[in-house]
Amino acid sequence: MRKNILTLAACLLLAGCAAPGADTARAAPVLPATWRDQPAALDDAISADWWRAFGSPELDVLVARARVQSFDVEAAVARVARAEAAATAAGAALWPRVDARVDAQREGRLGGAADAARSVEAGFGLRYDVDAWGRLRSTRDGAQRTAQASAFERDAVQLGVTAAAAELWLQAVALTERVGIAALNLQNAERLLALVEARARAGAATPLEQAQQRGLAAAQRRSLATLQQQAGDARTALSLLLGEAAGVDIRTASLDGMSVPRVGSGLPAVLLARRPDIAAAEARLAAADADVAAARAAMLPAITLGGGIGLASDRLRTLFDNPLYTLTAGLAAPIFDASRLAAEADQASARRRELLSDYRKAIVTAFGDVEIALNAQLGTDAQAAAQAEELRQARSAARLAESRYRAGADTLLTLLDAQRTLYAAQDAAVQAQLARLRARVALFKALGGGWQPAG
């Protein structure tokens, strides 16, 4: 009997080794050879601490805090730990299970004088599920791939938090600078209002001109209050990203000292190895392949081997006098389960097709992200250059208009128009610089932020 059991087990193990694996062929979409907005793609490697290229120590500190303190990153780390524990549990099913037991029993009649019966039993039991068709191995492989996908998704979350921290900080600094410009423009508007009122007292200006300049000063106060509110909201948003209830103190007052990094995009084909979200989608697809194989194997017979060593006696001192052993083998095949196993296999196959679509979508989305970021980089650079020239001309026009108004050579209407143009050009120049820097952040993020798979 024992020889037959061992022979059966060996045959089933060999059958398991010969079981075919799941088909993991990938059908990734074909990407263009070059980028539309940067045909001669630079292939500079992106540093993993790319935010340092902006040249701000304050930004470096805030990004480091965000990457550690963000609740989103903390939750992603916990999901990785959970997935790794699930993979360990799935792999444990491939090993035999050994249990130890000790039982002691006493039986007697209630209220009677008969002798009580006693027994003591102890032993070890072993159970081994033979993975003849690869079901357990596929389940383990799927869990390991899922854990790997969770690690990639954690990296994607960390990249997103890093980019968000950089963008929010840049926005907060830009609003601080715009508040300062608005305050200076308000002072200038009030200075010119004093000039108009002085001319009015001398009979050289009309009440209409006074009202117009007062209206301009009031509009500037409104703009200042609006920008101050937006600056406070930006600091609050940044503090929430950092996982802090208190507001963040932004000490950088201007974007003028910021470096505008040079970003090498590489070729589109290289993008597949740079993005953690693409790696996560591929790992999820590989896990689905394993789940399909496990679901198909579950429809085949299950084989179980077991054994044990036991001791039994009615007295503790004679417990080791009569040791016993057992060997068992079981074969269970599904006959009728209302198509449950077939439905689970169909479900796994449908899930695999879904994740294949997600994988393809991740690649196309990543390509689109880079194209949009490259287009934004070119567009914002051109806009910033034009805006710088607009600001120079607006300053010149404002100086000339004020001089001519003081000399009585021009009306207040010309001066008012020159003031409005200058205020708008100053504010737009800050926004143009912000757009340039944010375009670089978006490009760093779209290219994977210097990400490399661990190991």
C-alpha positions in Angstrom: 0.0 0.0 0.0 2.7 2.4 1.0 4.7 1.7 -2.2 1.6 2.4 -4.4 1.0 5.7 -2.7 4.6 6.8 -3.2 4.5 5.8 -6.8 1.3 7.7 -7.4 2.8 10.8 -5.8 5.9 10.7 -8.0 3.9 10.4 -11.2 1.7 13.3 -10.2 4.7 15.5 -9.4 6.2 14.7 -12.8 2.9 15.6 -14.4 2.9 18.9 -12.5 6.4 19.7 -13.8 5.2 19.1 -17.4 2.1 21.2 -17.1 2.1 24.1 -19.6 2.5 27.7 -18.2 0.2 30.6 -19.0 0.7 32.6 -22.2 2.2 35.9 -21.2 2.7 37.4 -24.7 2.3 41.2 -24.7 0.5 43.2 -27.3 1.8 46.7 -26.6 0.7 49.4 -29.0 3.3 50.6 -31.5 4.8 54.0 -30.6 6.2 56.5 -33.1 10.0 56.6 -33.6 10.2 60.3 -32.4 8.2 62.9 -30.6 6.1 65.3 -32.6 7.3 68.4 -30.8 11.0 67.3 -30.3 12.1 65.2 -33.3 15.8 65.4 -32.2 15.2 64.0 -28.8 17.8 64.6 -26.1 18.6 61.4 -24.2 20.0 62.8 -21.0 19.3 60.6 -18.0 16.9 62.1 -15.6 18.1 62.3 -12.0 16.0 60.6 -9.4 16.1 63.9 -7.4 15.1 66.0 -10.5 13.5 68.8 -8.4 17.0 69.9 -7.3 17.5 71.2 -10.9 15.3 74.2 -10.1 18.0 75.4 -7.7 15.9 76.1 -4.6 16.9 74.8 -1.2 13.4 75.5 0.1 11.9 73.4 -2.6 14.3 70.6 -1.8 13.2 70.6 1.8 9.5 70.6 1.1 9.8 67.8 -1.5 11.7 65.7 1.0 9.0 66.3 3.6 6.2 65.5 1.2 7.8 62.2 0.1 8.0 61.1 3.8 4.9 62.7 5.4 2.3 62.4 2.6 -0.7 60.3 3.7 -1.0 59.0 0.1 2.6 57.7 0.2 2.0 56.2 3.7 -1.1 54.4 2.4 0.7 53.1 -0.7 3.5 51.7 1.5 0.9 49.9 3.6 -0.6 48.4 0.5 2.7 47.0 -0.6 3.2 45.4 2.8 -0.2 43.8 2.6 0.4 42.5 -0.9 3.8 41.1 0.1 2.2 39.3 3.1 -0.5 37.9 0.7 2.3 36.6 -1.6 4.1 34.9 1.3 0.8 33.2 2.4 0.2 32.0 -1.2 3.7 30.6 -1.4 3.2 28.7 1.9 0.6 26.5 0.3 3.3 24.8 -1.8 4.9 23.4 1.3 3.7 20.5 3.5 1.8 21.4 6.6 2.8 19.8 9.9 0.7 19.9 13.0 1.3 18.7 16.5 -1.4 17.7 18.9 -1.8 16.4 22.5 -5.1 15.2 23.8 -6.0 14.1 27.3 -9.4 12.7 28.2 -11.1 11.3 31.3 -14.5 9.7 31.4 -16.6 8.7 34.4 -20.1 8.3 35.6 -21.7 11.2 37.4 -22.4 10.2 41.0 -21.3 6.7 40.4 -18.5 4.7 42.0 -17.3 3.1 38.8 -13.7 3.6 37.8 -13.0 6.5 35.4 -11.5 5.8 32.0 -8.5 7.8 31.0 -6.6 8.3 27.7 -3.7 10.3 26.5 -2.9 10.8 22.9 -0.1 12.7 21.2 1.2 12.9 17.6 2.4 14.8 14.6 0.3 15.1 11.4 1.5 16.0 7.9 -0.7 17.1 5.0 0.7 17.9 1.5 -1.4 19.2 -1.4 0.3 17.9 -4.6 0.5 20.7 -7.1 0.0 18.3 -10.0 -1.4 20.9 -12.5 0.4 24.0 -11.3 -2.6 25.6 -9.5 -0.7 26.5 -6.3 2.3 27.7 -8.3 0.2 29.9 -10.4 -1.6 31.3 -7.4 1.8 32.1 -5.8 3.1 33.6 -9.0 0.0 35.8 -9.3 0.3 37.0 -5.7 4.0 37.8 -6.3 3.2 39.8 -9.4 0.4 41.6 -7.5 2.9 42.5 -4.8 5.3 43.7 -7.5 2.5 45.8 -9.0 1.8 47.3 -5.6 5.4 48.3 -5.3 5.4 50.0 -8.7 2.1 51.8 -7.8 3.7 53.0 -4.6 6.5 54.5 -6.7 4.0 56.1 -9.0 2.2 57.6 -6.0 5.5 59.0 -4.7 6.3 60.5 -8.1 2.9 62.1 -8.2 3.3 63.5 -4.7 6.7 64.9 -5.6 5.4 66.6 -8.7 2.4 68.0 -6.8 4.6 69.4 -4.1 6.8 71.1 -6.6 3.8 72.5 -8.5 2.1 73.8 -5.3 5.3 75.4 -4.1 5.9 77.1 -7.4 2.3 78.3 -7.4 2.6 79.6 -3.8 5.8 81.5 -4.6 4.3 83.0 -7.8 1.3 84.2 -5.8 3.6 85.7 -3.2 5.4 87.5 -6.0 2.1 88.6 -7.5 0.9 89.9 -4.2 4.1 92.0 -3.9 3.6 93.4 -7.4 0.0 94.2 -6.7 1.0 96.0 -3.5 3.6 98.1 -5.4 1.1 98.9 -8.1 -1.4 100.0 -5.5 1.2 102.3 -4.0 1.8 103.7 -7.5 -1.9 104.1 -8.2 -2.3 106.0 -4.9 0.8 108.2 -5.7 -0.7 109.1 -9.0 -4.1 109.7 -7.3 -2.3 112.3 -5.1 -0.9 113.9 -8.2 -4.3 114.1 -9.8 -5.9 115.6 -6.7 -3.1 118.2 -6.4 -3.7 119.1 -10.0 -7.5 119.3 -9.3 -6.9 121.7 -6.4 -4.9 123.8 -8.8 -7.6 123.7 -11.4 -5.6 121.6 -13.9 -7.7 118.4 -13.4 -11.4 117.7 -13.5 -13.5 115.8 -11.0 -13.9 113.1 -13.7 -10.2 112.5 -13.7 -10.2 112.2 -10.0 -13.0 109.6 -10.1 -11.2 107.7 -12.8 -7.9 107.5 -10.8 -9.8 106.6 -7.6 -11.5 103.8 -9.5 -8.2 102.5 -10.7 -6.8 102.5 -7.2 -9.9 100.7 -5.9 -9.6 98.0 -8.6 -5.9 97.5 -7.6 -7.0 97.1 -3.9 -9.5 94.5 -5.0 -6.9 92.6 -7.1 -4.5 92.7 -4.1 -7.1 91.2 -1.8 -7.9 88.5 -4.3 -4.3 87.5 -4.7 -3.7 87.4 -1.0 -6.6 85.0 -0.6 -5.3 82.8 -3.4 -1.8 82.8 -1.8 -3.3 81.6 1.5 -5.2 78.9 -0.2 -2.0 77.7 -2.0 -0.1 77.5 1.3 -3.0 75.5 2.8 -3.0 73.1 -0.1 0.7 72.6 0.3 0.4 71.9 4.0 -2.3 69.3 3.4 -0.1 67.6 0.9 2.6 67.5 3.6 0.1 65.9 6.0 0.2 69.0 8.3 -2.7 71.0 9.7 -0.6 74.1 10.2 0.1 76.4 7.2 3.5 76.2 5.4 5.7 79.3 5.7 7.0 80.2 2.2 10.1 82.3 2.4 11.0 82.5 -1.3 9.5 85.8 -2.6 10.1 85.5 -6.3 10.6 83.0 -9.2 13.3 85.2 -10.8 16.1 83.3 -9.2 14.8 79.9 -10.2 16.7 77.8 -12.8 14.8 76.5 -15.8 16.0 72.9 -16.2 17.0 71.4 -19.5 15.1 68.1 -19.8 16.1 65.3 -22.1 13.1 63.3 -23.3 14.8 60.4 -25.0 12.9 58.3 -27.6 9.3 57.1 -27.1 10.4 53.5 -27.0 12.5 54.2 -23.9 9.4 55.5 -22.1 8.2 51.9 -21.4 11.0 51.3 -19.0 10.8 54.8 -17.3 7.2 54.9 -16.0 6.2 53.1 -12.8 2.5 53.2 -13.8 3.3 51.2 -17.0 5.4 48.7 -15.0 2.5 48.3 -12.6 0.0 47.7 -15.4 2.3 45.1 -16.9 2.7 43.4 -13.5 -1.1 43.3 -13.0 -1.4 41.7 -16.5 1.2 39.1 -15.5 -0.8 38.4 -12.3 -3.9 38.0 -14.4 -2.1 35.4 -16.6 -1.3 33.4 -13.5 -4.9 33.7 -12.2 -6.1 32.3 -15.5 -3.8 29.3 -15.2 -4.8 28.7 -11.6 -8.5 28.9 -12.4 -8.1 26.3 -15.2 -6.0 24.0 -13.0 -8.8 24.2 -10.3 -11.0 22.3 -12.7 -8.7 19.2 -12.6 -8.5 16.6 -9.8 -6.8 17.5 -6.5 -4.4 15.1 -4.9 -3.6 15.1 -1.2 -0.9 13.1 0.6 -0.8 12.8 4.4 0.8 11.0 7.1 1.3 11.0 10.8 2.9 9.5 13.9 0.9 9.0 17.0 1.1 7.8 20.6 -1.8 6.6 22.7 -2.2 5.1 26.1 -4.4 5.1 29.1 -1.5 6.1 31.3 1.1 8.7 30.8 4.0 6.5 31.7 3.2 4.0 29.0 2.5 6.6 26.3 5.6 5.7 24.3 5.2 2.0 24.4 3.0 1.7 21.3 3.8 4.3 18.6 1.6 4.2 15.5 2.0 5.7 12.0 -0.5 6.5 9.2 -0.1 7.1 5.5 -3.0 8.6 3.4 -3.6 9.6 -0.2 -6.7 11.3 -1.5 -7.9 12.1 -5.0 -10.9 14.5 -5.4 -12.3 15.5 -8.8 -15.1 17.9 -9.3 -18.2 16.3 -10.8 -21.0 18.8 -10.4 -20.6 22.3 -9.1 -23.3 24.1 -11.1 -20.5 25.4 -13.5 -18.9 27.4 -10.7 -15.3 26.5 -11.6 -16.0 27.1 -15.3 -17.4 30.5 -14.5 -14.4 31.4 -12.3 -12.1 30.5 -15.2 -14.2 32.7 -17.6 -14.0 35.4 -15.0 -10.3 35.2 -14.8 -10.0 35.3 -18.6 -12.2 38.3 -18.8 -10.2 40.0 -16.1 -7.0 39.3 -18.1 -8.5 41.0 -21.2 -9.5 44.0 -19.1 -6.0 44.4 -17.7 -4.5 44.0 -21.2 -6.6 47.0 -22.2 -5.4 48.9 -19.1 -1.8 48.0 -20.0 -2.2 49.3 -23.6 -4.0 52.4 -22.3 -1.2 53.1 -19.8 1.3 53.1 -22.6 -0.7 55.4 -24.9 -1.5 57.7 -22.0 2.2 58.0 -21.0 3.1 58.8 -24.6 0.4 61.5 -24.7 1.6 62.9 -21.3 5.1 63.5 -22.8 3.8 65.0 -26.0 1.6 67.4 -24.1 4.5 68.3 -21.7 6.9 68.8 -24.6 4.4 71.0 -26.4 3.8 73.0 -23.2 7.6 73.5 -22.8 7.9 74.9 -26.3 4.8 77.0 -25.9 5.6 78.5 -22.5 9.2 79.4 -23.5 7.9 81.3 -26.5 5.2 83.0 -24.4 7.6 84.0 -21.7 10.0 85.6 -24.3 7.2 87.6 -25.8 5.9 88.6 -22.4 9.3 89.9 -21.4 9.3 92.2 -24.4 5.7 93.3 -23.6 6.7 94.2 -20.1 9.7 96.3 -21.2 7.5 98.3 -23.6 4.7 98.7 -21.0 7.2 100.1 -18.5 8.5 102.5 -21.1 5.0 103.6 -22.1 4.0 104.2 -18.4 7.1 106.4 -17.8 6.4 108.5 -20.9 2.6 108.8 -20.1 3.3 110.0 -16.6 5.9 112.5 -17.8 3.5 113.9 -20.5 0.6 114.1 -18.0 2.8 116.0 -15.5 3.7 118.4 -18.3 0.1 118.8 -19.4 0.9 117.3 -22.8 -1.5 114.4 -22.5 -4.8 113.5 -20.8 -5.3 111.3 -17.8 -7.0 108.7 -20.0 -3.7 108.0 -21.7 -2.0 107.6 -18.3 -4.7 105.4 -17.0 -4.4 103.1 -20.0 -0.6 102.9 -19.6 -1.0 102.1 -15.9 -3.5 99.2 -16.6 -1.2 97.9 -19.3 1.8 97.9 -17.0 0.0 96.3 -14.1 -1.3 93.5 -16.4 2.1 93.0 -18.0 3.9 92.7 -14.6 1.3 90.1 -13.4 1.4 88.2 -16.7 5.2 88.0 -16.6 5.1 86.2 -13.3 2.4 83.8 -14.6 4.5 83.2 -17.7 7.5 82.2 -15.6 5.3 80.0 -13.5 4.0 78.3 -16.6 7.6 77.6 -17.8 8.6 76.0 -14.6 5.4 74.0 -14.2 5.9 72.7 -17.8 9.3 71.4 -16.7 7.7 69.7 -13.7 5.1 68.1 -15.9 7.8 66.9 -18.3 9.9 65.4 -15.5 6.8 63.6 -14.2 5.7 62.4 -17.7 9.1 60.9 -18.3 9.0 59.0 -15.0 11.0 61.3 -12.8 14.2 59.2 -13.1 12.4 56.1 -11.9 14.2 52.7 -12.1 12.7 49.4 -10.9 14.3 48.2 -7.7 16.7 45.3 -7.9 
